[in-house]
Amino acid sequence: MAVITLILSIIFTLIFIYLGIYSLYLFVFSVLGKLIKLRVPPAATSYSKFVIYICAYKEDEIILHSAAEALKIDYPKDKFHVCVIADSMQPETIVKLKAMPLQVVEVVFESSTKSKALHAAIAATHEDFDAAVVFDIDNIAAPDYLHQINNYLHDGNRVVQGHRVAKNTETPVAILDAISEEINNHIFRKAQQVFKLSAAIIGSGMVLEYKLFKETMAQIDAVGGFDKEMGLVLTRQKIHVNYADKAYVFDEKVSNPEVFKKQRRRWLSAQFNLLKTYGLTGFKELFVHGNFDYFNEIYQTAILPRILMLGLMPFMLFVSILLPGIGPGWQLWLGATVCCYIGILVAIPSSFFNSKLLGAVMRIPLIFFTMFALLFKLKGANKKFIHTPHSTGTK
């Protein structure tokens, strides 16, 4: 019995270390991200020249709308160029796109990925640009998006992640997806700047110096999680990723539970695959080269989704009360649980605390069990591109 008790104590202690550090991480970054104001770059006195890559896979009606909206961005027309990577589009859609003042790169892959699409676009780009912008097919940039990004580039930043926000909150799942995005924006992007750490790249709405973009993409051929791999490639070179909180990009959130499930499965698989591939390099970069920024990126591939933390922390607190004397006491679990919940709640924008929130919160238990089950179904999810369908709704 003593041996069993010892084994359980070791297991519970290891679980506490993992979940406790994560809870403290959420608390510190979330709270300080609210309390400490970040420096805003001054208005630029000249204009950078941008190429805007829009990755489009099927969904012909949506790309026609998104491309037209991209052309309306309030920025000197001779200072930005729109390039649509049209993957598996209908011939009539190609005709309509080519009638617009933009570039169309037609591609058809046996197995489509965003990385392949961007490689093709880079090969077809012949003009000299100062920076590359990456949008998804459903992304609609705010009118001043390029002005906001331009300010950061002229302030000495080489990589800037824009602020992606939801353009739809019509279902409980979409609301929770939108809230999750804003929690990530606050903790893993905005608050990271407080500690001079890089913001997490999302995969769209981000901007890189063009030469750096080409060099970075040359090292990436991911099926899924190309954005996370990009963050690792950049921070390993000690290239900082800034976050433009006012550079808004409107992004469609997942409304269908089944689509949500498939999307999260793909994301989790990509995340843990990167951890398996690069995990040990984080310690080498930290202790040999003093690269804490890269180590921080690696750490973020090892953490669980917040929805799982909402369920695991009170569960472990309950277990610690039922099994006193095994592992950390319930007081420590209570403290970690409080830190976790405060960290998550503080990161939620006040605009979400409305009548719709209750209906969304009621879905959390179901989503928790769905996400927990996905942890055991990740095999093969990162081997093949899984398309996330979008609606034709507009901002």
matplotlib code that plots the C-alpha trace (Angstrom):
import matplotlib.pyplot as plt

x = [0.0, 2.9, 4.4, 1.1, 0.7, 4.2, 3.6, 0.3, 2.0, 4.7, 2.1, -0.1, 2.9, 4.0, 0.5, 0.4, 3.8, 2.5, -0.9, 0.2, 3.0, 0.5, -2.1, 0.5, 1.6, -2.0, -2.5, 0.7, 0.5, -3.2, -3.2, 0.0, -1.2, -4.2, -2.2, 0.8, 0.2, 2.3, 4.1, 2.4, 4.6, 4.5, 2.8, 5.1, 6.2, 6.5, 4.7, 6.0, 5.1, 3.0, 2.0, -1.1, -1.3, -4.8, -4.8, -8.0, -9.0, -12.3, -15.2, -15.5, -18.1, -16.1, -12.9, -14.7, -16.0, -12.7, -10.6, -12.9, -12.7, -8.9, -8.8, -10.8, -8.1, -7.5, -3.8, -2.1, -3.1, 0.4, 1.8, -0.1, -0.6, -3.2, -2.3, -4.9, -3.6, -6.5, -6.4, -9.0, -11.3, -14.0, -13.0, -15.7, -14.3, -10.8, -12.3, -14.0, -10.8, -8.7, -11.1, -10.1, -6.9, -5.0, -2.8, -4.1, -1.9, -3.7, -2.6, -4.0, -2.2, -2.7, -2.6, -3.2, -1.6, -1.2, 2.6, 2.4, 0.1, 2.5, 5.5, 3.7, 2.8, 6.4, 7.7, 5.2, 6.1, 8.5, 8.1, 10.1, 8.1, 9.0, 6.7, 4.3, 0.9, -0.9, -4.7, -7.0, -9.9, -12.4, -10.3, -11.5, -9.0, -10.1, -9.7, -6.7, -5.0, -2.0, -1.5, -1.3, 1.1, 3.2, 3.7, 5.2, 7.4, 8.8, 9.4, 12.0, 9.8, 10.5, 7.5, 4.1, 1.0, -2.3, -5.3, -7.7, -11.2, -14.5, -16.9, -19.6, -21.0, -24.4, -24.1, -22.8, -19.9, -18.9, -19.1, -16.8, -14.4, -14.4, -13.7, -10.9, -9.3, -9.4, -8.0, -5.1, -4.7, -4.4, -2.2, -0.1, 0.2, -0.4, 0.8, 3.9, 5.2, 5.2, 8.1, 9.7, 8.7, 7.4, 3.7, 2.4, 1.8, -1.8, -1.4, -3.2, -3.2, 0.5, 3.2, 6.9, 9.6, 9.5, 13.1, 12.6, 9.3, 10.9, 13.8, 11.4, 9.0, 11.9, 12.3, 8.6, 6.7, 4.1, 0.8, -0.7, 0.5, 2.7, 2.2, 3.5, 6.5, 7.1, 7.1, 9.8, 11.9, 11.8, 12.4, 15.2, 17.0, 16.1, 13.8, 11.1, 7.4, 5.5, 1.7, -0.4, -3.4, -5.2, -4.5, -7.8, -8.5, -12.0, -12.1, -14.9, -15.3, -16.5, -20.2, -20.7, -19.7, -18.5, -16.3, -15.0, -14.1, -12.2, -10.4, -9.3, -8.1, -5.9, -4.6, -3.8, -2.1, 0.1, 0.9, 2.1, 3.9, 6.0, 6.6, 7.9, 10.1, 11.5, 10.9, 14.4, 15.9, 14.2, 16.4, 19.5, 18.6, 17.8, 20.9, 23.5, 22.3, 20.2, 17.2, 14.3, 12.0, 12.4, 12.0, 8.8, 7.5, 8.4, 6.6, 3.4, 3.4, 3.3, 0.3, -3.3, -6.3, -7.9, -11.2, -9.5, -8.0, -11.5, -12.5, -9.2, -8.4, -11.6, -11.5, -8.0, -9.0, -11.9, -9.6, -7.1, -9.9, -11.0, -7.4, -5.6, -2.0, -1.4, 0.6, 0.1, -2.6, -6.0, -4.9, -2.2, -4.7, -7.2, -4.6, -3.7, -7.4, -8.1, -5.0, -6.2, -9.8, -8.7, -6.2, -8.8, -11.6, -9.4, -8.4, -12.0, -13.0, -15.9, -18.0, -18.5, -20.3, -23.8, -27.0, -25.5, -22.7, -24.8, -25.9, -22.3, -21.1, -23.7, -21.9, -18.5, -19.0, -19.8, -16.8, -14.6, -15.3, -15.0, -11.6, -10.5, -11.5, -9.5, -6.3, -6.5, -7.4, -4.6, -2.8, -2.8, -4.6, -1.5, -0.8, -3.5, -4.8, -8.3, -10.3, -12.4, -15.5, -16.7, -20.0, -20.6, -21.5, -19.8, -18.5]
y = [0.0, 2.3, 1.7, 2.5, 5.6, 6.7, 6.1, 8.0, 10.9, 11.1, 11.0, 13.7, 15.9, 15.7, 16.6, 19.5, 20.8, 20.7, 22.2, 24.5, 26.2, 26.6, 28.1, 30.6, 31.4, 32.2, 34.3, 36.3, 37.1, 37.8, 40.2, 42.0, 42.3, 44.3, 46.4, 47.4, 49.6, 48.8, 51.4, 52.3, 53.1, 56.6, 57.2, 56.4, 59.2, 56.9, 53.9, 50.4, 48.4, 45.3, 42.1, 40.6, 36.8, 35.4, 31.6, 30.3, 26.6, 26.0, 28.1, 30.2, 32.7, 33.6, 34.4, 36.7, 38.7, 38.6, 39.6, 42.5, 43.6, 43.4, 45.8, 48.4, 48.7, 52.4, 52.6, 54.1, 51.8, 51.8, 50.6, 47.3, 44.3, 41.6, 38.0, 35.3, 31.7, 29.9, 26.3, 24.0, 26.9, 26.8, 28.2, 30.9, 32.0, 32.3, 34.5, 36.8, 37.1, 37.9, 40.7, 42.4, 44.5, 41.7, 38.7, 35.2, 32.2, 29.0, 25.8, 22.3, 19.9, 16.3, 17.2, 20.9, 22.8, 26.5, 26.0, 24.7, 27.5, 30.2, 28.5, 28.8, 32.4, 33.3, 31.7, 33.8, 37.1, 39.1, 42.6, 44.0, 44.4, 45.5, 43.1, 40.2, 39.9, 36.5, 36.3, 33.3, 33.0, 34.4, 37.3, 40.9, 43.5, 46.7, 49.8, 51.0, 47.6, 48.4, 51.8, 50.2, 47.5, 50.2, 52.0, 48.9, 48.2, 51.7, 51.4, 48.7, 45.6, 42.8, 40.6, 41.8, 39.8, 41.6, 41.4, 38.8, 39.2, 37.3, 38.5, 36.1, 35.1, 33.6, 30.3, 29.2, 27.4, 30.5, 32.6, 30.2, 30.1, 33.9, 34.1, 31.6, 33.7, 36.8, 34.9, 33.9, 37.4, 38.8, 36.2, 34.8, 37.9, 41.2, 40.2, 38.6, 42.0, 43.1, 40.6, 41.4, 38.0, 37.2, 37.2, 33.8, 33.9, 32.8, 31.9, 34.8, 38.6, 38.4, 40.4, 39.7, 41.7, 40.2, 38.8, 37.3, 35.8, 34.1, 32.8, 31.6, 29.9, 28.0, 26.2, 25.3, 22.5, 21.7, 19.9, 21.6, 24.1, 26.1, 29.2, 27.5, 26.2, 29.7, 31.1, 28.5, 29.2, 33.0, 32.9, 30.4, 33.1, 35.6, 37.5, 39.2, 38.9, 42.1, 42.4, 45.2, 45.3, 47.9, 46.2, 44.3, 41.4, 40.0, 36.2, 33.7, 31.5, 27.9, 27.6, 23.9, 21.5, 18.8, 21.2, 22.6, 19.0, 18.3, 21.7, 21.2, 17.7, 19.0, 21.8, 19.6, 17.1, 19.7, 21.2, 18.0, 16.9, 20.1, 19.5, 16.0, 17.3, 20.4, 19.9, 19.1, 22.0, 24.4, 23.4, 23.7, 27.1, 28.2, 27.0, 27.2, 30.4, 32.1, 32.1, 32.3, 33.6, 30.3, 28.2, 30.1, 29.2, 25.5, 25.7, 26.9, 23.7, 21.7, 23.3, 22.1, 24.1, 26.4, 24.6, 21.5, 23.5, 24.7, 21.1, 19.6, 22.1, 21.7, 18.0, 17.7, 19.9, 17.6, 14.5, 16.2, 16.7, 13.0, 11.7, 13.8, 13.1, 12.0, 14.6, 18.3, 19.3, 20.7, 24.2, 24.2, 22.9, 25.5, 28.3, 26.9, 26.6, 30.2, 31.4, 29.5, 30.8, 34.4, 34.3, 33.1, 35.4, 38.6, 37.8, 37.9, 41.3, 42.9, 43.0, 39.2, 39.5, 39.8, 37.7, 35.3, 34.3, 32.0, 29.9, 29.5, 28.6, 25.8, 24.2, 24.1, 20.7, 19.0, 20.7, 19.8, 16.1, 16.4, 18.0, 15.5, 12.6, 14.2, 13.9, 10.1, 10.5, 12.6, 9.9, 10.7, 14.0, 15.9, 13.7, 15.1, 18.6, 19.0, 21.9, 24.1, 25.2, 28.8, 30.6, 33.5, 35.8, 39.2, 41.4]
z = [0.0, 0.8, -2.6, -4.3, -2.2, -3.2, -6.9, -6.8, -5.0, -7.6, -10.4, -8.7, -8.0, -11.7, -12.8, -10.4, -11.6, -15.3, -14.6, -11.8, -13.9, -16.8, -14.5, -13.1, -16.7, -17.6, -14.5, -14.8, -18.5, -18.4, -15.4, -16.3, -19.9, -18.6, -16.1, -18.2, -21.3, -24.3, -26.4, -29.6, -32.6, -34.0, -37.3, -40.2, -42.6, -45.6, -47.1, -47.3, -50.3, -49.6, -51.4, -49.9, -50.4, -50.1, -49.8, -51.4, -51.5, -53.3, -51.9, -55.0, -53.8, -50.7, -52.5, -54.9, -51.9, -50.0, -53.0, -53.7, -50.1, -50.0, -53.0, -50.9, -48.1, -47.4, -48.5, -51.6, -54.4, -55.9, -52.5, -52.3, -54.6, -54.1, -55.1, -54.9, -54.8, -56.4, -55.5, -57.1, -58.3, -60.9, -64.4, -64.1, -60.8, -62.3, -65.1, -62.6, -60.4, -63.5, -64.3, -61.0, -60.6, -58.9, -59.6, -59.8, -59.2, -60.2, -58.5, -58.1, -55.7, -55.1, -51.4, -50.7, -47.9, -47.2, -47.3, -50.9, -51.9, -50.5, -52.1, -55.5, -54.8, -53.9, -57.1, -59.1, -57.4, -59.5, -58.1, -55.2, -52.1, -48.6, -46.8, -47.4, -45.8, -45.5, -45.4, -45.3, -47.8, -45.3, -43.9, -44.3, -43.2, -41.5, -43.8, -41.8, -41.4, -43.7, -42.1, -38.7, -39.9, -41.7, -38.4, -36.8, -39.8, -39.8, -36.1, -36.7, -36.5, -39.1, -38.2, -37.1, -36.2, -36.7, -34.4, -35.7, -34.4, -35.0, -37.7, -36.7, -33.3, -34.3, -32.5, -29.1, -30.8, -32.7, -29.6, -27.7, -30.7, -30.8, -27.0, -27.4, -30.1, -27.9, -24.9, -27.2, -28.5, -25.0, -23.3, -26.2, -28.2, -26.5, -23.0, -24.4, -25.4, -21.7, -21.2, -24.5, -25.9, -29.3, -30.1, -31.3, -35.1, -36.0, -39.6, -41.2, -40.7, -40.1, -42.0, -42.6, -44.4, -47.8, -47.9, -44.5, -45.6, -48.5, -46.4, -43.6, -46.0, -47.6, -44.3, -43.9, -45.6, -42.9, -43.6, -40.6, -38.1, -40.5, -38.4, -35.3, -37.2, -38.6, -35.0, -34.1, -37.1, -36.4, -32.7, -33.0, -35.1, -32.3, -34.7, -32.6, -33.5, -32.5, -32.1, -33.6, -31.4, -33.6, -36.9, -37.2, -39.5, -39.4, -39.4, -39.6, -36.5, -36.6, -36.0, -36.6, -33.8, -36.1, -38.1, -34.7, -33.7, -36.9, -36.8, -33.2, -33.9, -36.7, -34.5, -31.6, -33.8, -35.4, -32.1, -30.4, -33.6, -33.4, -29.7, -30.6, -33.4, -31.7, -28.0, -26.9, -29.0, -26.6, -23.7, -25.9, -27.1, -23.6, -21.8, -24.6, -26.4, -23.7, -26.2, -23.8, -26.6, -28.5, -25.3, -24.6, -28.1, -27.5, -24.1, -25.9, -28.0, -24.8, -23.2, -23.3, -24.7, -22.1, -22.4, -21.0, -18.1, -17.2, -16.5, -15.3, -12.6, -10.5, -11.1, -9.7, -6.8, -6.1, -6.3, -3.9, -1.3, -1.7, -1.4, 1.3, 1.8, -1.8, -3.7, -3.2, -0.8, -1.8, -0.8, -3.5, -6.0, -5.0, -5.5, -8.9, -9.9, -8.9, -10.9, -13.9, -13.8, -13.1, -16.0, -18.4, -17.2, -17.2, -20.8, -22.1, -23.6, -21.7, -25.0, -24.6, -21.3, -22.7, -22.9, -25.5, -23.1, -20.9, -23.9, -24.9, -21.4, -21.3, -24.2, -22.3, -20.7, -24.0, -25.7, -22.8, -23.2, -27.0, -26.7, -24.0, -26.3, -29.2, -27.2, -27.9, -31.5, -32.9, -34.9, -38.6, -38.2, -39.3, -42.3, -44.6, -45.2, -43.7, -45.1, -42.8, -44.7, -44.5, -45.0, -47.3, -44.5, -44.4, -41.6]

ax = plt.figure().add_subplot(projection="3d")
ax.plot(x, y, z, "-o")
ax.set_aspect("equal")
plt.show()
